[in-house]
């Protein structure tokens, strides 16, 4: 690889088109190197440029092989290693290694007075993590010093500087004196001048937009020994290095060849505002002495025949350095869409609008392909989920645009990587139920433990019913510095599951203070075993990983953890390999840094996250599909359509957040990196790389109040430039989109707002037609059901009359309305909600009526995990026992002992009514609920009472609560039970053909008020209060908003009509006429 040639020297290739620079590069490498084994070296600044160049070379030569594309830092590092083979210690100054060397040295150095500020920063909690984060920042700053301030670093080597930074640097370089890049670079320059350093046979540097001055000086020296070809994209053939001051141009390049007068060229505002990075680079290059220059410029406007689009006009202005405002403004065709700026309400709307506009571009230009489009944004991780939602699953498969997303954060772009970090993050924490299930949701974890996706909901139900909230066990809670109680912990709930699967307990009997959970049997026992294996592996690592250890040991243990929790398929293998590589690097970094210090888990997690982000390969960039990627240097490769999203006021350009000790930020120099200037350069690159369409998008309208929000200053400057130089209304370029994709405005064929979504169009049509409400859900009866429906169970008849609309939708239409999936509850109970309170009281009441003293049930109730822990639970339980005892005493005064169940089977007209009645005490049917009685309670006892009285005329009793008092209702024996049931079954049969106008709350209120002596108008008014929601009370939901009633009676404002009155009185009236309050 290393040899001298007679063709040394720097050749500068310039053009305003990357395609033309690629042509020149292809011609250059067509001249082969002396040995076919030697690789062609082409230095690039990004993986994106590497991919683009590979494609360009392959297009021109048929293949691209034996070509290396190092980044600048890698190229110069390899050059130093070749020149000084003995300098293996240079990796001690690798940023990763330097971080851990600093971590090792800081504890000793902070005792020095010069390190007082550092020592103060490291005080407080999680000092190891704070030390790691500080060491990483210091290492990054030192790495920048070596490249951007090599002289300062060399001065520090010789003892200059008395602050903590020079002292720390000297401590680092003491292990490898003068082995860092600044020292070796200086030695390399001397060696090159003396012809004692090997160099490549040929070096090409392509598309690099900026380099540190140190590297540029090395390029100059290398070019004295071998051919160096520098391919630079320049926006103009004119000298623009002093564009800000308009000083005398240093390098006139015969502008008359391009059809414009150099004397008329001036300071183009867009180039002046966004070109600082490029100007600095241009000035540094100008200090070199090229032996040859090749220029290949073409005016953007001359690439078009006929009218010139405004995008090319702007590019031509930059090309010719035209300054504004123009004396004569140019016109813009109304149909010109080469420049588009879209104002939206949200990220989702940005992507929906983009999708529609790309479909429109494809329709207009059949030659346009997805690979011709690049979409960039400041932060891909923010947009990635919404990209998949909008572009991943289009409503019409024919509208699917193939796409790939580059630059995702490691965790955001990989479910496997994210789940692995969730495992590590849960180990030192509270082990909440939601955290555990977030891990178990990963397909690779489910495969590892033999758990099917559909079984997750079953396990969640077990966990919820066993009241598992957080904490492994009481000891684990104690280690966290929290009260060490066992209830609601994983161990407490899992013991209940295990015991319940092995035993068949009766009457909530405890076994060694454990209340068996009896809902697991049959094939579910295997599922329980798989789940237990999963959580036990988590628990064991929580204990093991609580102890700090050196990086080499963390490497071993993390590798074992990866194997213990993940079973890879083809899709997951690549991400597992990335994790394994990052884990393997831990031991390598620790060995190189000679750091054997024990560090806690949170430090290792931070190191792994950083390593994974740094190892990102840029996968997904220029993969032959539409590319979504981050705004990074040299990402703006030439594309027909260049789109920039997220150009919000505060999002772009970004702001520098340098640490306070960064000397580069305190004392900046020309050529230093600056995020804000760099982002302006990215915008300029994007503008110049767009060949046909430059598409900008931002959140320009508030979701809250629709107020306008300003765009990025870069978009504003572009609009100002257009206003000063073109005779056109800004509204032609800025399109404000409505909040919803289904807005009727999108379908009015006005050319500016449009959509390709048929679903949104249908919704928009409905809204446009006076925002008409949906048509009634049900407009004609169903046919009668088959004969099997004449067989009616008592429980089924009770279900029907308790909620007729729900019964009709579920059983006749077969529609099960979805319920919101409940998230796992992570909090132990601090009080009882109404449902838990009712469940405990009802169980205690059943026990009390069977002769069991309520107080004796405390152990089983507490073992269930429902009661709050400690004294709070005892107080609540005592209160429940008091309520139950009083209630049970009242009932016992009225009834005798429990009787065997009665089996009912009777023919009533065409129907056969059957069922089991098992709540008979003495001769009385007894129902009780230690809560407020509802319509369904009266319906149930009424129908069972009627069924029982078909064969024997006996009474019934219903007990409940009304206004915090015990209420009892007696139903006397019924001689006409068959007649009443005949009426109910007739109504039931009609309710199987169309929704029955009987509503549990509204109908009950209406009939109740009628029997209380109210007139019908007043009774209907009061029932209407139950039917409609209270707009002033969000918790008060009207009955018409019940999901099943809302569907069955959609758009039926007249649901409470005369037919409703008739049905309500017919069904519920007999209950009121026969019940007697005790």
HUCORBEL-V47157 format. One line per field, one symbol per residue. ss: DSSP state (A for helix, B for strand, O for the rest). phi: phi as a letter, one per 20 degrees, with the letter a starting at -180 (. if undefined). psi: psi as a letter, one per 40 degrees, with the letter a starting at -180 (. if undefined). A space follows every 10 residues. Layout:
BEGIN
ss: ???
phi: ???
psi: ???
END
This chain:
BEGIN
ss: OBOOOOOOBB BBBBBOOAAA AAAAAAAAAA OOOOOOOOOB BBBBOOAAAA AAAAAAAAAA AOOOOOBBOO BAAAAAAAAA AAAOOOOAAA AAAOAAAAAA AAAAAAAAAO OOAAAAAAAA AOOOOOAAAA AAAAAAAAAA AAAAAAAAOA AAAAAAAOOO OOOAAAAAAA AAAOOOOOOO AAAAAAAAAA AAAOOOOOOB OBBBBBOOOO OOAAAAAAAA AAOOOOBBBB BBBOOOOOOO OOOOOOOOOO OOOOAAAAOO OAAAOOOOAA AAAAOAAAAA AAAAAAOOOO OBBBBOOOOA AAAOOOOOOA AAAAAAAAAA OOOOOOOOOB BOOOOOOOBB BBBBOOAAAA AAAAAAAAAA AAAAOOOOOA AABBBBBOOA AAAAAAAAAA AOOOOOAAAO OOBBBOOOOO OOOOAAAAAA AAAAAAAOOO OOAAAAAAAA OOAAAAAAAO OOAAAAAAAA AAAAAOOOOO OOOAAAAAAO OOOOOOOOOA AAAAAAAAAA AAOOOOOOOB BOOBBOOOOO OOOAAAAAAA AAAAAAAAAA AAAAOOOOBO AAAAAAAAAA AAAAAOOOOA AAAAAAAAAA AAAAAAAAAA AAAOOOOOBO AAAAAAAAAA AAAAOOOOOO OOOOOBBBBB OOOOOOOOBB BBBBBOOBOO OOOOOOOOOO OOAAAAOOOO OOOOAAAAAA AAAAAAAAAB BBBBBBBBBO BOOOOOOBOO BOAAAAAAAA AAAAABBOOA AAOBBBOOOO OOOAAAAOOO OOOOOOOAAA AAAAAAAAOO OOOOOOOOOO OOOOOOAAAA BBBAAAAAAA AAOAAAAAAA AAOOOOOOOO OOOOOOOOOO OOOAAAAAAA AAAAAAAAAO OOOAAAAAAA AAAOOOOOOA AAAAAAAAAA AAAAAAAAAA AAOOOOOBOO OBBBBBBBOO BBBBBBBOOB BOOBBBBBBB BBOOAAAAAA AAAAAAAAOO OOOOOBBBBB BBOOBBBBBB BOOOOOAAAA AAAAAAAAAA AOOOOOOOOA AAAAAAAAAA AOOOOAAAAA AAAAAAAOOO OOOOOOOOAA AOAAAAAAOO OOOOOOOAAA AAAAAAAAAA AAAABBBO
phi: .daeceefpe dddcaecfgf ffffffffff efffdfefef dcecdbffff fffgfffffe dnacclcdcf fgffffffff fffcgfefff ffdfgfffgf ffgfeggfef ffffegffff fefoflffff ffffffffff ffffggeecg ffffffgeof ndfffgffff fffffbglde ffffffffff fffemdcfcf fbcdddmfea bfggfffffg ffffdbfcdd dcedfbfefc fcffdlfgfe bfclfffdnb egfefbefff fffddgffff ffffffffcf ebccdbdbfg feeddnfeff gfffffgfge lfddfffcfe ecfgefcfcc cddceafgfg fffggfffgf ffffcfefdg fecccdbfcf ffegfffffe efcffdgfef dfbcdemffg ffebffffff fffffffede lfffffffff ffgffgffdm degfefffff fgfffelfca nfbffffffe mdgedegmef ffffffffff feddfcllfe clmdefeedd bmfffffgff ffffffffff ffffefdfbf gfffgfffff ffffdcdedf feffffffff fffffgffff ffelddffcf ffffffffff ffffegemgn elendgddbe fcgleefgbf cddddmeegd ebffdfcfff efffffcfcf nffbffffff ffffgfffef eccdddbbed cfffcmffdf eggfffffff fffedcebfg ffeedeeffd feggffcdle nedbbdefff ffffffffel lffgfgfccb ffffffffff edegffffgf ffbgffffff eeemddffdg ffffeedffd beffffffff fffffgfffe nefgffegff ffffnefffm ffffffffff ffffffffff fffdcdffdf fdedbbecme ecdbrcdcdd cmddfccbbe affdgfffff ffffffffff dbecebccda dclmdfcccd dfgdedgfff fffffffgff fedbgeeccg effffffgff fenfffffff fffffffefe fecffeefff eggfffffdg mdfefedfff fffgffeegg fffdfcfe
psi: dhiiiefiih hhhiiehddd dddddddded hiidheehih hhhieidddd dddddddddd eeihifhhgi iddddddddd dddgdefded eeeidddddd ddddddddde eiddfddddd deiaifdddd dddddddddd dddddddefd dddddddeei heiddddddd ddeddghfei dddddddddd dddefehiii dihhhhehei iidddddddd ddeedihhhh hhhheieihe dfddefihhd ghfgeddefi hddeiahhdd dddeeddddd ddddddeigi eihhhgihhd deeihahhid ddddddddde fhiaiidhii ihhdehfdhh hhhieidddd dddddddddd ddddheehid eehhhiidhd dddddddddd ddgidhdeeh hhiihifiid ddehdddddd dddddddeae fiddddddde ehddddddef hideeddddd dddddefhdi hdadddddde fihgidieid dddddddddd ddigiiffhi hfehhihfeh ibeedddddd dddddddddd ddddeehiii dddddddddd dddeehhiad dedddddddd dddddddddd ddefheihii dddddddddd ddddehefie hfeeihhhii hihfdgihid hhhhifgide dhiiihfiid ehddddgiih eihhdddddd dddddddeeh ddhhhiiihe hhddeeiihi aidddddddd ddddeigihd eddhhhiidi dehddefefe ddhiiehddd ddddddddgf fhiiiidhei iiiiiiddee hhiddddddd edgddddddd ddefhhhiih hhihhehihe ihiddddddd ddddddddee ehhddeeddd dddeediiia dddddddddd dddddddddd ddediaihii ihhhhihgbe ihhiahhefh hbehhhiihf ihiidddddd dddddddded dhhiiihhia hhfeihhihh hiihdfdddd dddddddddd eedihhghhd dddddddddd eeeiiddddd dddddddiih dehdeghide ehddddddfh fgefdgaddd dddddddddd dddeihh.
END
